[in-house]
Amino acid sequence: MSVAFTKEDSAETAAETLLPDRPVSAEPNLVTAAGLSALEAQLAAARQAYDAAMLIEDVNEKRRQSAGPLRDLRYFAERVRSAQLMPAPSATNTVAFGSTVTFSRDDGRVQTYRIVGEDEADPQAGSISYASPIARALVGKSVGDVVSMGDRELEVVAIR
């Protein structure tokens, strides 16, 4: 059916169906095996949500309900397509992508993070993006090395 023969509720309805793309980082899309699996699962979930929205008969409601899943489908399809699977670190003598690093701050706090891809990063769950300032400062360092982060210092305590 031609769009000319469909009825739009309002300009707001039309605007709701044209969501901007999710921003994609300019950094290489490095991923762990778990990160790639998570991206593939999110792509499948977005595809399922989009397919479900396409079953709605009311054209305006179909557009509303499919806008978010369609945007997510485009995003996750691109992230899976551009994913560069990184091997697990083979050694624990230096910090690398996929390493779990424990460091102490000069204020006495001790923190542990796994260095992962951008989509997999969740600081509250103990993982940070390899593109984050802390990860960039720590990659290549060994136990006992101290790095400066502005006016703060971090000392590598352990690498797993």
DSSP file (Angstrom, degrees, kcal/mol; ACC not computed):
  #  RESIDUE AA STRUCTURE BP1 BP2  ACC     N-H-->O    O-->H-N    N-H-->O    O-->H-N    TCO  KAPPA ALPHA  PHI   PSI    X-CA   Y-CA   Z-CA
    1    1 A M              0   0    0      0, 0.0     2,-0.1     0, 0.0     5,-0.0   0.000 360.0 360.0 360.0 137.5    0.0    0.0    0.0
    2    2 A S    >   -     0   0    0      1,-0.1     3,-1.7     3,-0.0     4,-0.1  -0.403 360.0-125.2 -71.5 147.0    1.3    3.4   -0.9
    3    3 A V  G >  S+     0   0    0      1,-0.3     3,-1.8     2,-0.2    -1,-0.1   0.793 108.4  71.2 -60.7 -27.5    2.2    5.8    1.9
    4    4 A A  G 3  S+     0   0    0      1,-0.3    -1,-0.3     3,-0.0    -2,-0.0   0.757  97.7  49.7 -61.4 -23.7   -0.2    8.3    0.2
    5    5 A F  G <  S+     0   0    0     -3,-1.7     2,-0.3     2,-0.1    -1,-0.3   0.314  94.2  91.2-100.8   9.0   -3.1    6.1    1.3
    6    6 A T  S <  S-     0   0    0     -3,-1.8     2,-0.5    -4,-0.1    -3,-0.0  -0.733  72.1-127.2-102.0 155.5   -2.1    5.8    5.0
    7    7 A K        -     0   0    0     -2,-0.3     2,-0.4     2,-0.0    53,-0.2  -0.878  14.1-152.3-104.9 127.2   -3.2    8.1    7.8
    8    8 A E        -     0   0    0     -2,-0.5     3,-0.1     1,-0.2    51,-0.0  -0.827   8.7-147.8 -94.1 133.4   -0.7    9.7   10.1
    9    9 A D  S    S-     0   0    0     -2,-0.4     2,-0.3     1,-0.2    -1,-0.2   0.942  71.3 -41.8 -60.7 -47.2   -1.9   10.6   13.6
   10   10 A S     >  -     0   0    0     -3,-0.1     4,-1.5     1,-0.1    -1,-0.2  -0.963  60.8 -85.4-168.4 174.3    0.3   13.6   13.7
   11   11 A A  H  > S+     0   0    0     -2,-0.3     4,-2.3     1,-0.2     5,-0.2   0.828 124.7  60.8 -64.2 -30.9    3.7   15.0   13.0
   12   12 A E  H  > S+     0   0    0      2,-0.2     4,-2.1     1,-0.2    -1,-0.2   0.899 100.6  52.7 -64.1 -40.1    4.8   13.5   16.3
   13   13 A T  H  > S+     0   0    0      1,-0.2     4,-0.8     2,-0.2    -1,-0.2   0.923 110.3  47.8 -60.8 -44.5    3.9   10.0   15.2
   14   14 A A  H >< S+     0   0    0     -4,-1.5     3,-0.8     1,-0.2     4,-0.4   0.906 111.0  50.8 -63.6 -41.2    6.0   10.4   12.1
   15   15 A A  H >< S+     0   0    0     -4,-2.3     3,-1.2     1,-0.2    -1,-0.2   0.843 103.2  60.1 -66.4 -33.4    8.9   11.8   14.1
   16   16 A E  H 3< S+     0   0    0     -4,-2.1    -1,-0.2     1,-0.2     3,-0.2   0.760 102.9  53.2 -64.9 -23.6    8.7    8.8   16.5
   17   17 A T  T << S+     0   0    0     -4,-0.8     2,-0.4    -3,-0.8    -1,-0.2   0.515  97.7  66.5 -91.8  -4.8    9.4    6.4   13.6
   18   18 A L    <   +     0   0    0     -3,-1.2    -1,-0.2    -4,-0.4    -2,-0.0  -0.560  68.2 173.0-115.2  66.2   12.6    8.2   12.4
   19   19 A L        -     0   0    0     -2,-0.4     3,-0.1    -3,-0.2    -3,-0.1  -0.506  35.1-112.9 -74.9 139.8   15.0    7.6   15.3
   20   20 A P        -     0   0    0      0, 0.0    -1,-0.1     0, 0.0    51,-0.0  -0.366  41.0 -92.9 -68.4 153.1   18.6    8.6   14.7
   21   21 A D        -     0   0    0      1,-0.1    51,-0.1    53,-0.0     3,-0.1  -0.294  43.1-102.8 -62.2 149.3   21.2    5.9   14.5
   22   22 A R        -     0   0    0     49,-0.3    -1,-0.1     1,-0.1     2,-0.1  -0.531  48.7 -98.6 -68.2 139.9   23.0    4.9   17.7
   23   23 A P        -     0   0    0      0, 0.0     2,-0.5     0, 0.0    -1,-0.1  -0.362  34.9-150.4 -64.6 139.9   26.5    6.4   17.6
   24   24 A V        -     0   0    0     -3,-0.1    -3,-0.0    -2,-0.1    51,-0.0  -0.953  20.3-116.5-113.4 129.1   29.2    4.1   16.6
   25   25 A S        -     0   0    0     -2,-0.5     4,-0.1     1,-0.1    93,-0.0  -0.230   7.7-137.2 -61.7 148.8   32.7    4.6   18.0
   26   26 A A  S    S+     0   0    0      2,-0.1    -1,-0.1     3,-0.0     3,-0.1   0.576  78.3  99.8 -80.7 -11.1   35.5    5.5   15.6
   27   27 A E  S    S-     0   0    0      1,-0.1   104,-0.0     3,-0.0    91,-0.0  -0.381  92.6 -88.4 -71.6 152.7   37.7    3.0   17.6
   28   28 A P        -     0   0    0      0, 0.0     2,-1.7     0, 0.0    -1,-0.1  -0.343  41.9-116.0 -57.4 145.5   38.3   -0.5   16.1
   29   29 A N        +     0   0    0     53,-0.5    55,-2.8    -3,-0.1     2,-0.3  -0.516  44.6 176.4 -89.1  70.4   35.6   -2.8   17.3
   30   30 A L  E     +a   84   0A   0     -2,-1.7     2,-0.3    53,-0.2    88,-0.3  -0.568   6.5 180.0 -75.6 136.6   37.8   -5.2   19.4
   31   31 A V  E     -a   85   0A   0     53,-2.1    55,-2.9    -2,-0.3     2,-0.2  -0.972  26.8-131.7-138.6 152.1   35.8   -7.9   21.2
   32   32 A T     >  -     0   0    0     -2,-0.3     4,-2.4    53,-0.2     5,-0.2  -0.463  42.8-101.0 -85.1 170.6   36.3  -10.8   23.5
   33   33 A A  H  > S+     0   0    0     53,-0.3     4,-2.1     1,-0.2     5,-0.2   0.913 127.6  48.0 -59.8 -42.2   34.6  -14.1   22.7
   34   34 A A  H  > S+     0   0    0      1,-0.2     4,-2.2     2,-0.2    -1,-0.2   0.878 109.8  52.9 -66.1 -37.0   32.0  -13.3   25.3
   35   35 A G  H  > S+     0   0    0      2,-0.2     4,-2.3     1,-0.2    -2,-0.2   0.897 108.8  48.7 -65.0 -40.9   31.6   -9.8   23.9
   36   36 A L  H  X S+     0   0    0     -4,-2.4     4,-2.5     2,-0.2    -2,-0.2   0.910 110.9  50.7 -65.3 -41.9   31.0  -11.2   20.4
   37   37 A S  H  X S+     0   0    0     -4,-2.1     4,-2.2     1,-0.2    -2,-0.2   0.902 110.2  50.1 -61.2 -40.7   28.4  -13.7   21.7
   38   38 A A  H  X S+     0   0    0     -4,-2.2     4,-2.5     2,-0.2    -2,-0.2   0.908 110.1  50.0 -65.0 -41.9   26.7  -10.9   23.6
   39   39 A L  H  X S+     0   0    0     -4,-2.3     4,-2.3     1,-0.2    -2,-0.2   0.921 111.0  49.3 -62.2 -42.9   26.6   -8.7   20.4
   40   40 A E  H  X S+     0   0    0     -4,-2.5     4,-2.2     1,-0.2    -2,-0.2   0.884 111.3  49.4 -63.9 -38.4   25.1  -11.7   18.4
   41   41 A A  H  X S+     0   0    0     -4,-2.2     4,-2.3     2,-0.2    -1,-0.2   0.896 111.2  49.0 -66.8 -40.2   22.5  -12.2   21.1
   42   42 A Q  H  X S+     0   0    0     -4,-2.5     4,-2.3     2,-0.2    -2,-0.2   0.871 110.3  51.6 -67.8 -35.7   21.5   -8.5   21.1
   43   43 A L  H  X S+     0   0    0     -4,-2.3     4,-2.4     2,-0.2    -2,-0.2   0.926 110.8  47.9 -63.9 -44.8   21.3   -8.6   17.3
   44   44 A A  H  X S+     0   0    0     -4,-2.2     4,-2.4     1,-0.2    -2,-0.2   0.894 111.7  50.1 -62.9 -40.4   19.0  -11.7   17.5
   45   45 A A  H  X S+     0   0    0     -4,-2.3     4,-2.5     2,-0.2    -1,-0.2   0.897 111.0  48.8 -65.5 -40.2   16.8   -9.9   20.2
   46   46 A A  H  X S+     0   0    0     -4,-2.3     4,-2.5     2,-0.2    27,-0.2   0.905 111.6  49.7 -65.5 -40.8   16.6   -6.8   18.0
   47   47 A R  H  X S+     0   0    0     -4,-2.4     4,-2.7     2,-0.2    -2,-0.2   0.911 111.5  48.9 -63.4 -42.0   15.6   -8.9   15.0
   48   48 A Q  H  X S+     0   0    0     -4,-2.4     4,-2.2     2,-0.2    -2,-0.2   0.910 112.1  47.9 -64.6 -43.0   13.0  -10.7   17.1
   49   49 A A  H  X S+     0   0    0     -4,-2.5     4,-2.0     2,-0.2    -2,-0.2   0.893 113.3  48.6 -65.0 -39.5   11.5   -7.4   18.4
   50   50 A Y  H  X S+     0   0    0     -4,-2.5     4,-1.9     2,-0.2    -2,-0.2   0.936 110.9  49.7 -66.0 -46.0   11.4   -6.0   14.9
   51   51 A D  H  X S+     0   0    0     -4,-2.7     4,-0.5     1,-0.2    -2,-0.2   0.896 110.7  50.6 -59.7 -40.2    9.7   -9.1   13.5
   52   52 A A  H >< S+     0   0    0     -4,-2.2     3,-1.1     1,-0.2     4,-0.3   0.900 109.0  51.2 -64.4 -40.3    7.1   -8.9   16.3
   53   53 A A  H >< S+     0   0    0     -4,-2.0     3,-1.5     1,-0.3    -1,-0.2   0.839 101.5  62.0 -66.0 -32.1    6.5   -5.2   15.5
   54   54 A M  H 3< S+     0   0    0     -4,-1.9    -1,-0.3     1,-0.3    -2,-0.2   0.669  94.1  63.9 -69.1 -15.0    6.0   -6.0   11.9
   55   55 A L  T << S+     0   0    0     -3,-1.1    -1,-0.3    -4,-0.5     2,-0.2   0.588  76.8 106.8 -82.6 -11.3    3.0   -8.2   12.8
   56   56 A I    <   -     0   0    0     -3,-1.5     6,-0.1    -4,-0.3    -3,-0.0  -0.504  60.1-154.2 -70.8 133.7    1.1   -5.2   14.2
   57   57 A E  S    S+     0   0    0     -2,-0.2     2,-0.4     4,-0.1    -1,-0.1   0.885  70.4  85.2 -80.5 -39.6   -1.8   -4.3   11.8
   58   58 A D  S  > S-     0   0    0      1,-0.2     4,-2.8     2,-0.1     5,-0.2  -0.506  72.1-147.2 -68.3 120.7   -2.2   -0.6   12.6
   59   59 A V  H  > S+     0   0    0     -2,-0.4     4,-2.1     1,-0.2    -1,-0.2   0.864  94.5  47.8 -61.1 -39.8    0.4    1.1   10.4
   60   60 A N  H  > S+     0   0    0      2,-0.2     4,-2.3     1,-0.2    -1,-0.2   0.916 114.4  45.7 -68.4 -42.1    1.1    4.0   12.9
   61   61 A E  H  > S+     0   0    0      2,-0.2     4,-3.0     1,-0.2     5,-0.2   0.887 110.8  54.5 -67.5 -37.6    1.5    1.6   15.8
   62   62 A K  H  X S+     0   0    0     -4,-2.8     4,-1.8     2,-0.2    -2,-0.2   0.922 109.3  47.8 -59.6 -44.7    3.7   -0.7   13.7
   63   63 A R  H  X S+     0   0    0     -4,-2.1     4,-1.2    -5,-0.2    -2,-0.2   0.924 113.9  46.9 -62.8 -44.7    5.9    2.3   12.9
   64   64 A R  H  X S+     0   0    0     -4,-2.3     4,-0.6     1,-0.2     3,-0.4   0.945 115.7  44.2 -61.1 -49.0    6.1    3.3   16.6
   65   65 A Q  H  < S+     0   0    0     -4,-3.0    -1,-0.2     1,-0.2    -2,-0.2   0.742 115.8  46.9 -71.8 -23.9    6.8   -0.2   17.8
   66   66 A S  H  X S+     0   0    0     -4,-1.8     4,-2.6    -5,-0.2     5,-0.2   0.633  90.9  82.3 -92.9 -13.7    9.4   -1.0   15.1
   67   67 A A  H  X S+     0   0    0     -4,-1.2     4,-2.0    -3,-0.4     5,-0.2   0.935  95.6  40.7 -59.5 -51.1   11.4    2.2   15.4
   68   68 A G  H  X S+     0   0    0     -4,-0.6     4,-2.6     1,-0.2     5,-0.2   0.950 117.3  46.7 -65.0 -50.4   13.6    1.2   18.3
   69   69 A P  H  > S+     0   0    0      0, 0.0     4,-2.7     0, 0.0    -1,-0.2   0.871 111.5  52.7 -60.8 -35.4   14.2   -2.4   17.2
   70   70 A L  H  X S+     0   0    0     -4,-2.6     4,-2.2     2,-0.2    -2,-0.2   0.915 110.3  47.4 -66.0 -41.4   15.0   -1.2   13.7
   71   71 A R  H  X S+     0   0    0     -4,-2.0     4,-2.3    -5,-0.2   -49,-0.3   0.932 114.5  46.7 -63.0 -45.2   17.6    1.2   15.0
   72   72 A D  H  X S+     0   0    0     -4,-2.6     4,-3.1     1,-0.2     5,-0.3   0.876 109.1  55.6 -64.5 -37.4   19.0   -1.5   17.3
   73   73 A L  H  X S+     0   0    0     -4,-2.7     4,-2.1    -5,-0.2    -1,-0.2   0.923 109.5  45.8 -60.7 -45.3   19.0   -3.9   14.4
   74   74 A R  H  X S+     0   0    0     -4,-2.2     4,-1.8     2,-0.2    -2,-0.2   0.926 115.7  47.4 -62.7 -44.5   21.1   -1.5   12.3
   75   75 A Y  H  X S+     0   0    0     -4,-2.3     4,-2.4     1,-0.2    -2,-0.2   0.961 115.6  41.4 -63.2 -53.9   23.5   -0.9   15.2
   76   76 A F  H  X S+     0   0    0     -4,-3.1     4,-2.6     1,-0.2     5,-0.2   0.837 111.4  56.3 -69.3 -31.5   24.1   -4.5   16.3
   77   77 A A  H  X S+     0   0    0     -4,-2.1     4,-2.3    -5,-0.3    -1,-0.2   0.921 111.5  44.5 -62.6 -41.9   24.4   -5.7   12.7
   78   78 A E  H  X S+     0   0    0     -4,-1.8     4,-2.4    -5,-0.2    -2,-0.2   0.896 113.0  50.6 -67.8 -40.5   27.2   -3.2   12.1
   79   79 A R  H  X S+     0   0    0     -4,-2.4     4,-0.6     2,-0.2    -2,-0.2   0.893 113.4  44.7 -67.7 -38.5   28.8   -4.1   15.4
   80   80 A V  H >< S+     0   0    0     -4,-2.6     3,-0.7     2,-0.2    -1,-0.2   0.920 114.3  50.5 -68.1 -42.7   28.8   -7.8   14.6
   81   81 A R  H 3< S+     0   0    0     -4,-2.3    -2,-0.2    -5,-0.2    -1,-0.2   0.889 117.0  39.4 -61.3 -40.1   30.0   -7.1   11.1
   82   82 A S  H 3< S+     0   0    0     -4,-2.4   -53,-0.5    -5,-0.1    -1,-0.2   0.439  86.6 128.1 -92.3   0.1   32.9   -5.0   12.3
   83   83 A A    <<  -     0   0    0     -3,-0.7     2,-0.6    -4,-0.6   -53,-0.2  -0.319  43.6-159.1 -63.1 135.1   33.8   -7.1   15.3
   84   84 A Q  E     -a   30   0A   0    -55,-2.8   -53,-2.1    -2,-0.0     2,-0.3  -0.917  16.2-140.7-115.5 101.4   37.5   -8.1   15.5
   85   85 A L  E     -a   31   0A   0     -2,-0.6   -53,-0.2   -55,-0.2   -55,-0.1  -0.461  16.6-155.0 -67.5 122.4   37.7  -11.1   17.8
   86   86 A M        -     0   0    0    -55,-2.9   -53,-0.3    -2,-0.3    -1,-0.0  -0.810  16.4-117.7 -99.8 137.1   40.8  -10.8   20.0
   87   87 A P        -     0   0    0      0, 0.0     3,-0.1     0, 0.0    -1,-0.0  -0.357  37.7 -95.6 -68.9 153.8   42.5  -13.9   21.4
   88   88 A A        -     0   0    0      1,-0.1    10,-0.1     2,-0.1     9,-0.1  -0.405  55.6 -87.8 -63.3 145.5   42.6  -14.3   25.2
   89   89 A P        -     0   0    0      0, 0.0    -1,-0.1     0, 0.0     9,-0.0  -0.316  33.3-154.1 -58.7 136.8   45.9  -13.0   26.6
   90   90 A S  S    S+     0   0    0     -3,-0.1     2,-0.3     1,-0.0    -2,-0.1   0.629  74.4  34.0 -88.7 -13.9   48.5  -15.8   26.5
   91   91 A A        -     0   0    0      3,-0.1     3,-0.1     1,-0.0     5,-0.1  -0.919  58.7-149.8-137.9 162.4   50.6  -14.3   29.4
   92   92 A T  S    S+     0   0    0     -2,-0.3    67,-0.2     1,-0.1     3,-0.1   0.105  74.4  95.7-119.2  21.0   50.0  -12.4   32.6
   93   93 A N  S    S+     0   0    0      1,-0.1    50,-0.4    49,-0.1     2,-0.3   0.737  92.4  27.4 -84.9 -21.0   53.3  -10.5   32.7
   94   94 A T  S    S-     0   0    0     48,-0.2     2,-0.3    -3,-0.1    48,-0.2  -0.979  89.9-101.7-137.0 153.7   51.8   -7.4   31.0
   95   95 A V        +     0   0    0     46,-2.6    45,-3.0    43,-0.4     2,-0.3  -0.541  51.9 160.4 -72.7 132.6   48.4   -5.9   30.9
   96   96 A A    >   -     0   0    0     -2,-0.3     3,-2.5    43,-0.2    19,-0.3  -0.894  50.2 -62.3-143.5 171.6   46.7   -6.6   27.5
   97   97 A F  T 3  S+     0   0    0     -2,-0.3    19,-0.2     1,-0.3     3,-0.1  -0.411 126.8  23.7 -56.6 129.7   43.2   -6.6   26.0
   98   98 A G  T 3  S+     0   0    0     17,-2.5    -1,-0.3     1,-0.3    18,-0.1   0.233  95.3 128.4  93.6 -12.6   41.3   -9.3   27.8
   99   99 A S    <   -     0   0    0     -3,-2.5    16,-2.7    15,-0.1     2,-0.6  -0.388  56.4-136.7 -72.2 151.8   43.5   -9.1   31.0
  100  100 A T  E     -B  114   0B   0     14,-0.3    60,-3.1    -3,-0.1     2,-0.4  -0.967  29.5-169.8-105.6 120.6   42.0   -8.6   34.4
  101  101 A V  E     -BC 113 159B   0     12,-3.0    12,-2.3    -2,-0.6     2,-0.5  -0.922  15.6-158.5-119.6 135.4   44.2   -6.0   36.2
  102  102 A T  E     +BC 112 158B   0     56,-2.9    55,-3.3    -2,-0.4    56,-1.8  -0.940  21.2 172.8-108.8 131.9   44.2   -5.0   39.8
  103  103 A F  E     -BC 111 156B   0      8,-2.7     8,-2.7    -2,-0.5     2,-0.4  -0.966  24.7-135.9-137.8 154.2   45.6   -1.6   40.6
  104  104 A S  E     -BC 110 155B   0     51,-2.5    51,-2.6    -2,-0.3     6,-0.2  -0.884  17.7-140.0-109.8 143.9   45.9    0.6   43.7
  105  105 A R  E >   - C   0 154B   0      4,-3.3     3,-2.0    -2,-0.4    49,-0.2  -0.602  26.9-111.6 -95.2 160.2   45.2    4.3   43.6
  106  106 A D  T 3  S+     0   0    0     47,-1.4    48,-0.1     1,-0.3    -1,-0.1   0.638 117.0  63.4 -68.5 -10.7   47.2    6.8   45.5
  107  107 A D  T 3  S-     0   0    0     46,-0.2    -1,-0.3     2,-0.1     3,-0.1   0.374 123.1-102.6 -91.7   5.3   44.2    7.4   47.7
  108  108 A G  S <  S+     0   0    0     -3,-2.0    -2,-0.1     1,-0.3     2,-0.1   0.225  77.8 134.3  98.5 -14.5   44.4    3.8   49.0
  109  109 A R        -     0   0    0     -5,-0.1    -4,-3.3     1,-0.0     2,-0.5  -0.436  41.0-153.9 -70.2 142.8   41.5    2.4   46.9
  110  110 A V  E     -B  104   0B   0     -6,-0.2     2,-0.3    -2,-0.1    -6,-0.2  -0.980  16.4-178.4-117.4 129.6   42.2   -0.9   45.1
  111  111 A Q  E     -B  103   0B   0     -8,-2.7    -8,-2.7    -2,-0.5     2,-0.4  -0.945  14.9-157.5-131.1 150.2   40.2   -1.7   42.0
  112  112 A T  E     +B  102   0B   0     -2,-0.3     2,-0.3   -10,-0.2   -10,-0.2  -0.996  18.8 167.1-129.2 129.0   40.0   -4.7   39.6
  113  113 A Y  E     -B  101   0B   0    -12,-2.3   -12,-3.0    -2,-0.4     2,-0.4  -0.987  30.2-134.8-138.8 148.4   38.8   -4.5   36.0
  114  114 A R  E     -Bd 100 127B   0     12,-2.3    14,-2.7    -2,-0.3     2,-0.7  -0.873  27.1-129.5 -97.1 136.5   38.8   -6.7   33.0
  115  115 A I  E     + d   0 128B   0    -16,-2.7   -17,-2.5    -2,-0.4     2,-0.2  -0.797  46.3 150.3 -92.8 117.7   39.8   -4.8   29.8
  116  116 A V  E     - d   0 129B   0     12,-2.8    14,-2.2    -2,-0.7    15,-0.2  -0.647  45.9 -62.3-135.0-176.2   37.2   -5.6   27.1
  117  117 A G     >  -     0   0    0     12,-0.2     4,-1.3    -2,-0.2     3,-0.4  -0.226  52.3-103.7 -71.2 165.7   35.5   -4.1   24.0
  118  118 A E  T  4 S+     0   0    0    -88,-0.3     3,-0.2     1,-0.2    11,-0.1   0.871 118.9  47.5 -61.9 -40.9   33.4   -1.0   24.1
  119  119 A D  T  4 S+     0   0    0      1,-0.2    -1,-0.2   -40,-0.1   -88,-0.1   0.758 114.1  48.4 -73.7 -22.7   30.0   -2.7   23.9
  120  120 A E  T  4 S+     0   0    0     -3,-0.4    -1,-0.2     8,-0.0    -2,-0.2   0.660  84.8 114.2 -88.8 -18.7   31.0   -5.2   26.6
  121  121 A A     <  +     0   0    0     -4,-1.3     7,-0.2    -3,-0.2    -6,-0.1  -0.280  28.5 160.2 -62.5 134.2   32.3   -2.7   29.1
  122  122 A D  B >>> -E  127   0B   0      5,-0.9     3,-1.7     1,-0.1     5,-1.7  -0.659  19.5-167.9-153.2  89.7   30.4   -2.3   32.3
  123  123 A P  G >45S+     0   0    0      0, 0.0     3,-1.2     0, 0.0     5,-0.1   0.830  88.8  57.0 -53.6 -36.3   32.5   -0.7   35.1
  124  124 A Q  G 345S+     0   0    0      1,-0.3    -2,-0.0     2,-0.1     0, 0.0   0.789 109.7  46.2 -66.5 -25.3   29.9   -1.6   37.8
  125  125 A A  G <45S-     0   0    0     -3,-1.7    -1,-0.3     2,-0.2     3,-0.1   0.380 128.9 -96.2 -96.8   3.0   30.3   -5.2   36.8
  126  126 A G  T <<5S+     0   0    0     -3,-1.2   -12,-2.3    -4,-0.5     2,-0.4   0.720  87.3 107.6  95.6  22.7   34.1   -5.0   36.7
  127  127 A S  E   < -dE 114 122B   0     -5,-1.7    -5,-0.9   -14,-0.3     2,-0.3  -0.993  41.0-170.9-134.3 143.3   34.9   -4.4   33.1
  128  128 A I  E     -d  115   0B   0    -14,-2.7   -12,-2.8    -2,-0.4     2,-0.1  -0.933  31.6 -99.0-129.0 154.3   36.2   -1.3   31.3
  129  129 A S  E >   -d  116   0B   0     -2,-0.3     3,-1.7   -14,-0.2     6,-0.4  -0.413  23.0-129.8 -69.8 142.4   36.7   -0.5   27.6
  130  130 A Y  T 3  S+     0   0    0    -14,-2.2    -1,-0.1     1,-0.3     9,-0.1   0.726 110.4  59.1 -62.4 -20.2   40.1   -0.8   26.1
  131  131 A A  T 3  S+     0   0    0    -15,-0.2    -1,-0.3     4,-0.1   -14,-0.1   0.484  81.8 108.7 -88.4  -3.8   39.5    2.7   24.8
  132  132 A S  S <> S-     0   0    0     -3,-1.7     4,-2.7     1,-0.1     5,-0.2  -0.381  81.7-115.7 -71.5 152.9   39.0    4.2   28.2
  133  133 A P  H  > S+     0   0    0      0, 0.0     4,-2.0     0, 0.0     5,-0.1   0.879 114.8  50.2 -56.9 -40.1   41.8    6.5   29.6
  134  134 A I  H  > S+     0   0    0      2,-0.2     4,-1.8     1,-0.2     5,-0.2   0.948 112.3  46.1 -65.4 -47.4   42.6    4.1   32.5
  135  135 A A  H  > S+     0   0    0     -6,-0.4     4,-2.5     1,-0.2    -1,-0.2   0.922 111.2  52.4 -62.1 -43.3   42.8    1.0   30.2
  136  136 A R  H  < S+     0   0    0     -4,-2.7    -1,-0.2     1,-0.2    -2,-0.2   0.895 111.2  47.9 -59.0 -39.0   45.0    2.9   27.7
  137  137 A A  H  < S+     0   0    0     -4,-2.0    -1,-0.2    -5,-0.2    -2,-0.2   0.827 116.0  44.1 -70.6 -31.2   47.3    3.9   30.5
  138  138 A L  H >< S+     0   0    0     -4,-1.8     3,-2.4    -5,-0.1   -43,-0.4   0.782  84.0 105.0 -87.4 -28.8   47.5    0.4   31.9
  139  139 A V  T 3< S+     0   0    0     -4,-2.5   -43,-0.2     1,-0.3     3,-0.1  -0.305  90.0  18.0 -59.3 131.0   48.0   -1.6   28.7
  140  140 A G  T 3  S+     0   0    0    -45,-3.0    -1,-0.3     1,-0.3     2,-0.1   0.307  99.2 121.8  91.4  -8.0   51.6   -2.8   28.3
  141  141 A K    <   -     0   0    0     -3,-2.4   -46,-2.6   -46,-0.1    -1,-0.3  -0.468  48.7-145.9 -87.1 160.6   52.4   -2.2   32.0
  142  142 A S    >   -     0   0    0    -48,-0.2     3,-2.3    -2,-0.1    14,-0.3  -0.716  39.3 -67.5-118.4 168.4   53.6   -4.9   34.4
  143  143 A V  T 3  S+     0   0    0    -50,-0.4    14,-0.2     1,-0.3     3,-0.1  -0.362 123.9  25.5 -57.1 131.8   53.1   -5.6   38.1
  144  144 A G  T 3  S+     0   0    0     12,-3.0    -1,-0.3     1,-0.4     2,-0.1   0.135  89.8 129.5  96.8 -18.2   54.7   -2.8   40.1
  145  145 A D    <   -     0   0    0     -3,-2.3    11,-2.6    10,-0.1     2,-0.4  -0.424  46.5-148.9 -69.5 145.1   54.5   -0.2   37.3
  146  146 A V  E     -F  155   0B   0      9,-0.2     2,-0.4    -3,-0.1     9,-0.2  -0.957  12.2-169.3-116.5 133.0   53.0    3.2   38.2
  147  147 A V  E     -F  154   0B   0      7,-2.9     7,-2.8    -2,-0.4     2,-0.4  -0.925  18.0-128.2-121.1 148.4   51.1    5.3   35.7
  148  148 A S  E     -F  153   0B   0     -2,-0.4     2,-0.4     5,-0.2     5,-0.2  -0.800  16.9-174.2 -96.5 135.3   49.9    8.9   36.0
  149  149 A M  E >   -F  152   0B   0      3,-3.3     3,-1.7    -2,-0.4     2,-0.5  -0.820  68.0 -63.6-124.5  87.5   46.3    9.8   35.4
  150  150 A G  T 3  S-     0   0    0     -2,-0.4    -1,-0.0     1,-0.3     0, 0.0  -0.581 119.6 -15.4  68.2-122.2   46.3   13.6   35.6
  151  151 A D  T 3  S+     0   0    0     -2,-0.5     2,-0.3    -3,-0.1    -1,-0.3   0.291 127.4  83.3 -96.3  10.6   47.3   14.4   39.2
  152  152 A R  E <   - F   0 149B   0     -3,-1.7    -3,-3.3   -47,-0.0     2,-0.4  -0.757  64.8-146.1-110.9 157.7   46.6   10.8   40.4
  153  153 A E  E     - F   0 148B   0     -2,-0.3   -47,-1.4    -5,-0.2     2,-0.4  -0.963   5.8-162.5-125.0 144.7   48.8    7.7   40.2
  154  154 A L  E     -CF 105 147B   0     -7,-2.8    -7,-2.9    -2,-0.4     2,-0.5  -0.977   5.6-157.3-122.4 137.0   47.8    4.1   39.7
  155  155 A E  E     -CF 104 146B   0    -51,-2.6   -51,-2.5    -2,-0.4     2,-0.4  -0.967  21.2-125.3-115.5 127.9   50.1    1.1   40.6
  156  156 A V  E     +C  103   0B   0    -11,-2.6   -12,-3.0    -2,-0.5   -53,-0.3  -0.573  33.6 171.4 -70.9 123.7   49.6   -2.3   38.9
  157  157 A V  E     -     0   0B   0    -55,-3.3     2,-0.3    -2,-0.4   -54,-0.2   0.770  60.5  -0.4-104.2 -38.0   49.2   -4.8   41.7
  158  158 A A  E     -C  102   0B   0    -56,-1.8   -56,-2.9   -16,-0.1     2,-0.4  -0.994  52.4-158.1-154.8 151.4   48.1   -8.0   39.8
  159  159 A I  E      C  101   0B   0     -2,-0.3   -58,-0.2   -58,-0.2   -67,-0.1  -0.997 360.0 360.0-133.8 128.8   47.4   -9.2   36.3
  160  160 A R              0   0    0    -60,-3.1   -59,-0.2    -2,-0.4    -1,-0.1   0.309 360.0 360.0-124.0 360.0   45.3  -12.3   35.5
